[in-house]
Amino acid sequence: MDPTERLLAERACERLIIDFVHRLDLGEPSSVAELFTEDGVWRWPEDGRLVKGRDALRAYFGSRPADRLSRRMMSNVLVTVTSWDAATAISYFTTYRVDGYDGGMVPAGPPVQVGHYEDTFHRADGAWLLASRTLHLPFGGATPRANSPLP
């Protein structure tokens, strides 16, 4: 793979990482399923969650509360292209969120999650997609209600 092809592959995978959180925070959460391969997997080993396949991913992410307001910050994205059709990545995230949101501004509290994702990607028909996403969450807490006092 020449340097330009590698750079384009890295950028396509970085774009998937960012598109994932944008869809969760600003779009239709169930649509993240389209960023995965048909047999894609999302897992959280520490919690025992394992979601396989686009239909299951669509249902899982689509089940988020309609009144949830969230914003995720992604950083330290490191994509490693391993072949012309495969890549891996590690990226850090911080999540701020509240449930019970009905508009306006809510007081900023501490983040409810800080962790990292480990991703694998596959390219098929010229498009890069997530094959697996594994969540690692060393810092986490309950999602507060928008009308609850901050800790």
Residue frames as a rotation matrix with the C-alpha (Angstrom) as fourth column:
MET 1
0.588 0.809 0.000 0.00
0.809 -0.588 0.000 0.00
0.000 0.000 -1.000 0.00
ASP 2
-0.294 -0.715 0.634 1.51
0.652 -0.635 -0.414 3.32
0.699 0.292 0.653 -1.01
PRO 3
-0.870 -0.157 -0.468 1.58
0.480 -0.489 -0.729 6.28
-0.115 -0.858 0.500 1.45
THR 4
-0.771 0.637 -0.004 -1.39
-0.609 -0.735 0.298 8.04
0.186 0.232 0.955 -0.17
GLU 5
-0.092 0.739 -0.667 -3.55
-0.145 0.653 0.744 4.91
0.985 0.165 0.047 -0.05
ARG 6
-0.426 -0.147 -0.893 -2.57
0.785 0.430 -0.445 4.40
0.449 -0.891 -0.068 3.60
LEU 7
-0.989 0.037 -0.146 -3.43
0.038 -0.878 -0.478 8.01
-0.146 -0.478 0.866 4.44
LEU 8
-0.482 0.863 -0.147 -6.83
-0.686 -0.268 0.676 7.71
0.544 0.427 0.722 2.74
ALA 9
-0.057 0.425 -0.903 -7.56
0.299 0.871 0.391 4.46
0.952 -0.248 -0.177 4.60
GLU 10
-0.720 -0.262 -0.643 -6.59
0.685 -0.116 -0.720 6.03
0.114 -0.958 0.263 7.94
ARG 11
-0.927 0.376 -0.007 -8.79
-0.374 -0.923 -0.093 9.04
-0.041 -0.083 0.996 7.26
ALA 12
-0.248 0.874 -0.417 -11.77
-0.425 0.288 0.858 6.87
0.870 0.390 0.300 6.27
CYS 13
-0.135 0.150 -0.979 -11.49
0.685 0.728 0.017 4.93
0.715 -0.669 -0.201 9.54
GLU 14
-0.913 -0.193 -0.360 -11.09
0.393 -0.653 -0.647 8.14
-0.110 -0.732 0.672 11.58
ARG 15
-0.726 0.687 0.033 -14.22
-0.574 -0.631 0.522 9.44
0.379 0.360 0.853 9.89
LEU 16
-0.056 0.698 -0.714 -16.17
0.127 0.714 0.689 6.34
0.990 -0.052 -0.129 11.00
ILE 17
-0.510 -0.216 -0.833 -15.08
0.823 0.158 -0.545 6.91
0.249 -0.964 0.097 14.61
ILE 18
-0.962 0.127 -0.240 -16.31
-0.041 -0.942 -0.334 10.51
-0.269 -0.312 0.911 14.54
ASP 19
-0.543 0.808 -0.230 -19.46
-0.509 -0.099 0.855 9.70
0.668 0.581 0.465 12.56
PHE 20
-0.340 0.370 -0.865 -20.39
0.581 0.805 0.116 7.11
0.739 -0.463 -0.489 15.20
VAL 21
-0.604 0.075 -0.793 -20.47
0.742 -0.308 -0.595 9.66
-0.289 -0.949 0.130 18.05
HIS 22
-0.924 0.323 -0.205 -22.13
-0.371 -0.890 0.267 12.35
-0.096 0.323 0.941 15.92
ARG 23
-0.425 0.803 -0.417 -24.97
-0.172 0.381 0.909 9.96
0.889 0.458 -0.023 15.09
LEU 24
-0.304 0.294 -0.906 -25.39
0.859 0.495 -0.128 9.06
0.411 -0.817 -0.404 18.77
ASP 25
-0.604 -0.059 -0.795 -25.33
0.615 -0.669 -0.418 12.68
-0.507 -0.741 0.440 19.95
LEU 26
-0.615 0.244 -0.750 -26.79
-0.366 -0.931 -0.002 14.70
-0.699 0.273 0.661 17.10
GLY 27
-0.652 0.324 -0.685 -28.51
-0.678 0.154 0.718 12.28
0.339 0.933 0.119 14.76
GLU 28
0.573 0.815 -0.089 -30.52
-0.744 0.562 0.361 9.12
0.344 -0.140 0.928 14.86
PRO 29
-0.027 -0.698 0.716 -28.76
-0.894 0.338 0.296 6.71
-0.448 -0.631 -0.633 17.28
SER 30
0.505 0.257 0.824 -30.03
-0.041 0.961 -0.274 3.57
-0.862 0.105 0.496 15.55
SER 31
0.968 -0.104 -0.228 -28.31
-0.239 -0.119 -0.964 4.69
0.073 0.987 -0.140 12.33
VAL 32
0.113 -0.976 0.188 -24.88
-0.930 -0.037 0.365 3.81
-0.349 -0.216 -0.912 13.77
ALA 33
0.348 0.080 0.934 -25.71
-0.007 0.997 -0.083 0.25
-0.938 0.022 0.347 12.67
GLU 34
0.987 0.086 0.136 -25.03
0.135 0.010 -0.991 1.33
-0.087 0.996 -0.002 9.07
LEU 35
0.490 -0.872 0.006 -21.41
-0.860 -0.484 -0.160 2.08
0.142 0.073 -0.987 10.01
PHE 36
-0.112 -0.465 0.878 -20.83
-0.604 0.734 0.311 -1.61
-0.789 -0.495 -0.363 10.83
THR 37
-0.855 -0.131 -0.502 -20.34
-0.466 0.618 0.633 -4.61
0.227 0.775 -0.589 8.59
GLU 38
0.022 0.939 -0.344 -23.42
-0.559 0.297 0.774 -6.80
0.829 0.176 0.531 8.24
ASP 39
0.525 0.105 -0.845 -22.07
0.463 0.797 0.387 -9.07
0.714 -0.594 0.370 11.00
GLY 40
-0.239 -0.671 0.702 -20.51
-0.186 -0.678 -0.711 -6.22
0.953 -0.301 0.037 13.02
VAL 41
0.223 0.180 -0.958 -20.06
0.810 0.513 0.285 -6.50
0.543 -0.839 -0.031 16.78
TRP 42
0.034 -0.200 0.979 -20.25
-0.493 -0.855 -0.158 -4.01
0.869 -0.478 -0.127 19.67
ARG 43
0.346 0.053 -0.937 -19.02
0.590 0.764 0.261 -5.27
0.730 -0.643 0.233 23.03
TRP 44
0.217 -0.293 0.931 -18.42
-0.758 -0.651 -0.028 -4.12
0.615 -0.700 -0.364 26.58
PRO 45
-0.166 -0.342 -0.925 -16.49
0.059 0.933 -0.355 -6.99
0.984 -0.113 -0.135 28.20
GLU 46
-0.954 -0.274 0.117 -16.60
-0.082 -0.135 -0.987 -5.61
0.287 -0.952 0.106 31.76
ASP 47
-0.438 0.876 0.201 -20.42
-0.808 -0.286 -0.514 -5.44
-0.393 -0.388 0.834 31.64
GLY 48
-0.596 0.136 0.792 -20.88
0.175 0.984 -0.037 -8.62
-0.784 0.116 -0.610 29.60
ARG 49
0.454 0.793 -0.407 -22.70
-0.266 -0.315 -0.911 -6.83
-0.850 0.522 0.067 26.76
LEU 50
-0.772 -0.580 0.259 -22.32
0.079 0.316 0.945 -8.23
-0.630 0.750 -0.198 23.28
VAL 51
0.378 0.875 -0.303 -24.41
-0.226 -0.230 -0.947 -7.03
-0.898 0.426 0.111 20.34
LYS 52
-0.659 -0.632 0.407 -23.96
0.155 0.416 0.896 -8.81
-0.736 0.654 -0.176 16.97
GLY 53
-0.466 0.413 0.783 -25.29
0.884 0.253 0.393 -7.90
-0.035 0.875 -0.483 13.53
ARG 54
-0.907 0.056 0.418 -26.81
0.086 -0.946 0.312 -4.75
0.413 0.319 0.853 12.07
ASP 55
0.043 0.999 0.033 -30.39
0.099 -0.037 0.994 -5.53
0.994 -0.039 -0.100 13.13
ALA 56
0.413 0.055 -0.909 -29.34
0.869 0.274 0.411 -6.08
0.272 -0.960 0.065 16.74
LEU 57
-0.668 -0.706 -0.235 -27.10
0.739 -0.666 -0.100 -2.98
-0.086 -0.241 0.967 16.67
ARG 58
-0.630 0.520 0.578 -29.97
0.031 -0.726 0.687 -0.91
0.776 0.450 0.441 15.27
ALA 59
0.442 0.844 -0.305 -32.29
0.314 0.173 0.934 -2.10
0.840 -0.508 -0.188 18.06
TYR 60
0.120 -0.479 -0.870 -29.66
0.991 0.109 0.077 -1.66
0.058 -0.871 0.488 20.79
PHE 61
-0.840 -0.530 -0.115 -28.63
0.535 -0.845 -0.020 1.89
-0.086 -0.078 0.993 19.90
GLY 62
-0.545 0.721 0.428 -32.19
-0.005 -0.513 0.858 2.84
0.839 0.466 0.283 18.96
SER 63
0.265 0.677 -0.687 -33.38
0.695 0.359 0.622 1.95
0.668 -0.642 -0.376 22.47
ARG 64
-0.784 -0.569 -0.248 -31.68
0.591 -0.562 -0.578 4.95
0.189 -0.600 0.777 24.04
PRO 65
-0.071 0.807 -0.586 -34.11
0.788 -0.314 -0.529 7.21
-0.611 -0.499 -0.614 25.89
ALA 66
0.240 0.263 0.934 -35.65
0.873 -0.481 -0.088 9.86
0.426 0.836 -0.345 23.62
ASP 67
0.946 0.177 0.272 -35.04
0.049 -0.907 0.418 12.52
0.321 -0.382 -0.867 26.30
ARG 68
0.480 -0.856 -0.195 -31.29
0.694 0.234 0.681 11.80
-0.538 -0.462 0.706 26.58
LEU 69
0.931 -0.364 0.001 -28.94
-0.305 -0.782 -0.543 14.67
0.199 0.505 -0.840 25.83
SER 70
0.612 -0.779 0.138 -25.35
0.473 0.500 0.725 13.57
-0.634 -0.379 0.674 25.29
ARG 71
0.828 -0.515 -0.223 -22.12
-0.511 -0.529 -0.678 14.94
0.231 0.675 -0.701 23.92
ARG 72
0.760 -0.624 0.183 -19.00
0.482 0.729 0.485 12.89
-0.436 -0.281 0.855 23.41
MET 73
0.615 -0.689 -0.384 -15.49
-0.765 -0.640 -0.076 14.17
-0.193 0.340 -0.920 22.87
MET 74
0.910 -0.374 0.178 -13.14
0.407 0.887 -0.219 11.91
-0.076 0.272 0.959 20.93
SER 75
0.626 -0.774 -0.098 -9.36
-0.776 -0.631 0.022 12.26
-0.079 0.062 -0.995 21.10
ASN 76
-0.226 -0.878 0.422 -6.08
-0.753 0.433 0.496 10.40
-0.618 -0.206 -0.759 20.69
VAL 77
0.826 0.554 0.106 -7.37
-0.323 0.619 -0.716 8.57
-0.462 0.557 0.690 17.62
LEU 78
-0.308 -0.944 -0.121 -4.70
-0.774 0.175 0.608 6.18
-0.553 0.281 -0.785 16.36
VAL 79
0.824 0.565 -0.031 -5.55
-0.441 0.607 -0.661 4.14
-0.355 0.559 0.750 13.26
THR 80
-0.366 -0.913 0.180 -3.21
-0.564 0.371 0.737 1.38
-0.740 0.168 -0.651 12.12
VAL 81
0.575 0.481 -0.662 -3.76
-0.818 0.311 -0.485 0.02
-0.028 0.820 0.572 8.62
THR 82
0.044 -0.537 0.843 -2.78
-0.458 0.739 0.495 -3.65
-0.888 -0.408 -0.213 8.65
SER 83
-0.595 -0.212 0.775 -3.60
0.576 0.560 0.595 -4.53
-0.560 0.801 -0.211 5.02
TRP 84
-0.966 0.205 0.156 -5.44
-0.006 -0.623 0.782 -3.12
0.257 0.755 0.603 2.00
ASP 85
-0.156 0.987 -0.028 -8.79
-0.105 0.012 0.994 -4.23
0.982 0.158 0.101 3.54
ALA 86
0.516 0.315 -0.797 -8.17
0.706 0.370 0.604 -4.24
0.485 -0.874 -0.031 7.32
ALA 87
-0.324 -0.584 0.744 -7.29
-0.111 -0.758 -0.643 -1.72
0.940 -0.291 0.180 10.02
THR 88
0.082 0.305 -0.949 -7.42
0.946 0.277 0.171 -1.27
0.315 -0.911 -0.266 13.78
ALA 89
-0.158 -0.143 0.977 -7.80
-0.036 -0.988 -0.150 1.81
0.987 -0.059 0.151 15.98
ILE 90
-0.207 0.143 -0.968 -7.73
0.977 0.072 -0.199 3.00
0.042 -0.987 -0.154 19.55
SER 91
-0.371 0.134 0.919 -9.47
0.138 -0.971 0.197 6.24
0.918 0.200 0.342 20.52
TYR 92
-0.860 0.074 -0.505 -10.27
0.500 -0.079 -0.862 7.95
-0.104 -0.994 0.031 23.81
PHE 93
-0.233 0.820 0.524 -13.69
0.310 -0.448 0.839 9.38
0.922 0.357 -0.150 24.66
THR 94
-0.962 0.141 -0.235 -15.35
0.175 -0.342 -0.923 11.49
-0.211 -0.929 0.304 27.30
THR 95
-0.418 0.890 0.182 -19.16
0.555 0.091 0.827 11.46
0.719 0.446 -0.532 27.62
TYR 96
-0.937 0.349 -0.019 -21.36
-0.217 -0.623 -0.752 14.12
-0.274 -0.700 0.659 29.15
ARG 97
-0.615 0.778 -0.129 -25.06
0.093 0.235 0.968 13.25
0.783 0.583 -0.217 29.32
VAL 98
-0.802 0.527 0.282 -28.34
-0.420 -0.162 -0.893 13.71
-0.425 -0.834 0.352 31.13
ASP 99
-0.678 0.728 0.098 -31.73
0.659 0.544 0.520 12.04
0.326 0.417 -0.849 30.86
GLY 100
0.101 0.832 -0.546 -34.99
0.907 -0.302 -0.292 13.97
-0.408 -0.466 -0.785 31.13
TYR 101
-0.815 -0.475 -0.333 -33.81
0.287 -0.829 0.480 16.73
-0.504 0.296 0.811 28.80
ASP 102
0.184 0.931 0.316 -36.62
0.888 -0.020 -0.459 18.95
-0.421 0.365 -0.830 27.52
GLY 103
0.535 -0.068 0.842 -34.69
0.608 -0.662 -0.439 21.83
0.587 0.747 -0.312 25.98
GLY 104
0.903 -0.211 0.375 -32.49
-0.346 -0.875 0.340 24.74
0.256 -0.436 -0.863 26.96
MET 105
-0.063 -0.995 -0.080 -29.16
-0.433 0.100 -0.896 24.61
0.899 -0.022 -0.437 28.70
VAL 106
0.886 0.243 -0.396 -28.41
0.217 0.538 0.815 22.27
0.411 -0.807 0.424 31.58
PRO 107
0.664 -0.690 0.288 -25.71
-0.710 -0.462 0.532 22.93
-0.234 -0.557 -0.797 34.18
ALA 108
0.301 -0.662 -0.687 -22.42
-0.468 0.524 -0.711 21.32
0.831 0.536 -0.152 33.26
GLY 109
0.812 -0.092 0.576 -21.54
-0.491 0.425 0.761 18.49
-0.315 -0.901 0.300 35.58
PRO 110
-0.280 -0.939 0.200 -18.64
-0.653 0.339 0.677 16.07
-0.704 0.058 -0.708 35.49
PRO 111
-0.328 0.136 -0.935 -18.47
-0.829 0.434 0.354 13.56
0.453 0.891 -0.030 32.65
VAL 112
0.564 0.580 0.588 -20.34
-0.772 0.623 0.126 10.30
-0.293 -0.525 0.799 33.22
GLN 113
0.849 -0.324 0.417 -17.81
0.381 0.923 -0.058 8.25
-0.366 0.208 0.907 31.27
VAL 114
0.397 -0.801 -0.449 -14.15
-0.900 -0.436 -0.017 8.40
-0.182 0.411 -0.893 30.31
GLY 115
0.412 -0.238 0.880 -12.67
-0.005 0.965 0.264 5.49
-0.911 -0.113 0.396 28.44
HIS 116
-0.462 -0.550 -0.696 -11.43
-0.741 -0.192 0.644 4.19
-0.488 0.813 -0.319 25.14
TYR 117
0.769 0.638 0.045 -12.61
-0.449 0.589 -0.672 2.15
-0.455 0.496 0.740 22.19
GLU 118
-0.568 -0.794 0.217 -10.71
-0.293 0.441 0.848 -0.56
-0.769 0.418 -0.483 20.37
ASP 119
0.512 0.777 -0.365 -11.97
-0.562 -0.018 -0.827 -0.90
-0.649 0.629 0.428 16.81
THR 120
-0.577 -0.568 0.586 -11.39
0.276 0.540 0.795 -3.19
-0.769 0.621 -0.155 13.88
PHE 121
0.186 0.560 -0.808 -12.31
-0.637 -0.557 -0.533 -2.16
-0.748 0.614 0.253 10.35
HIS 122
-0.318 -0.236 0.918 -12.82
0.562 0.733 0.383 -4.00
-0.763 0.638 -0.101 7.09
ARG 123
-0.401 0.167 -0.901 -13.04
-0.671 -0.723 0.165 -2.61
-0.624 0.670 0.402 3.58
ALA 124
-0.427 0.351 0.834 -15.53
0.598 0.801 -0.031 -4.15
-0.678 0.486 -0.552 1.19
ASP 125
0.303 0.524 0.796 -16.58
0.951 -0.222 -0.216 -2.77
0.064 0.822 -0.565 -2.19
GLY 126
-0.244 -0.566 0.788 -14.30
0.541 -0.753 -0.373 0.21
0.805 0.335 0.490 -1.56
ALA 127
0.353 0.453 0.819 -16.00
-0.412 -0.710 0.571 1.30
0.840 -0.539 -0.063 1.68
TRP 128
-0.779 -0.597 -0.193 -14.51
-0.018 0.329 -0.944 1.04
0.627 -0.732 -0.267 5.15
LEU 129
0.389 0.903 0.182 -16.84
-0.373 -0.026 0.927 -0.19
0.842 -0.429 0.327 7.91
LEU 130
-0.232 -0.362 0.903 -16.53
-0.973 0.100 -0.210 -1.10
-0.015 -0.927 -0.375 11.58
ALA 131
-0.178 0.140 -0.974 -16.22
-0.196 0.965 0.174 -4.85
0.964 0.222 -0.144 12.05
SER 132
0.263 0.273 -0.925 -16.02
0.837 0.412 0.360 -4.59
0.479 -0.869 -0.120 15.83
ARG 133
-0.064 -0.228 0.971 -16.04
-0.352 -0.906 -0.236 -1.94
0.934 -0.357 -0.022 18.52
THR 134
0.136 0.019 -0.991 -15.00
0.792 0.599 0.120 -2.79
0.595 -0.801 0.067 22.07
LEU 135
0.530 0.181 0.828 -15.67
-0.264 -0.893 0.364 -0.36
0.806 -0.412 -0.426 24.93
HIS 136
-0.194 -0.583 -0.789 -13.23
0.814 0.354 -0.461 -0.04
0.548 -0.732 0.406 27.83
LEU 137
0.382 0.528 0.758 -14.60
-0.008 -0.819 0.574 2.10
0.924 -0.225 -0.309 30.65
PRO 138
-0.427 -0.610 -0.668 -12.27
0.681 0.269 -0.681 2.72
0.595 -0.745 0.301 33.59
PHE 139
-0.953 0.179 -0.245 -14.28
0.041 -0.725 -0.688 5.80
-0.301 -0.665 0.683 34.71
GLY 140
-0.593 0.803 0.069 -18.07
0.157 0.031 0.987 5.68
0.790 0.596 -0.144 34.77
GLY 141
-0.925 0.373 -0.074 -21.10
0.007 -0.178 -0.984 6.71
-0.381 -0.910 0.162 36.73
ALA 142
-0.192 0.954 0.231 -24.88
0.820 0.286 -0.496 6.94
-0.539 0.094 -0.837 36.63
THR 143
-0.643 0.112 0.758 -26.56
0.528 -0.652 0.544 9.22
0.555 0.750 0.360 34.10
PRO 144
-0.809 0.350 -0.472 -28.14
0.281 -0.476 -0.834 12.10
-0.517 -0.807 0.287 36.05
ARG 145
0.169 0.912 0.375 -31.61
0.980 -0.115 -0.163 13.50
-0.105 0.395 -0.913 35.36
ALA 146
-0.329 -0.286 0.900 -31.67
0.588 -0.808 -0.042 17.00
0.739 0.516 0.434 33.86
ASN 147
0.358 0.558 0.749 -33.75
-0.237 -0.721 0.651 18.32
0.903 -0.411 -0.125 36.75
SER 148
0.742 -0.165 -0.649 -31.59
0.627 0.513 0.586 16.72
0.236 -0.843 0.484 39.48
PRO 149
0.858 -0.514 -0.007 -29.12
-0.463 -0.779 0.424 18.75
-0.223 -0.361 -0.906 41.50
LEU 150
0.457 -0.786 -0.417 -25.52
-0.290 0.311 -0.905 18.26
0.841 0.534 -0.086 40.47
PRO 151
0.673 -0.266 -0.690 -23.27
0.673 0.607 0.422 16.31
0.306 -0.749 0.588 42.86
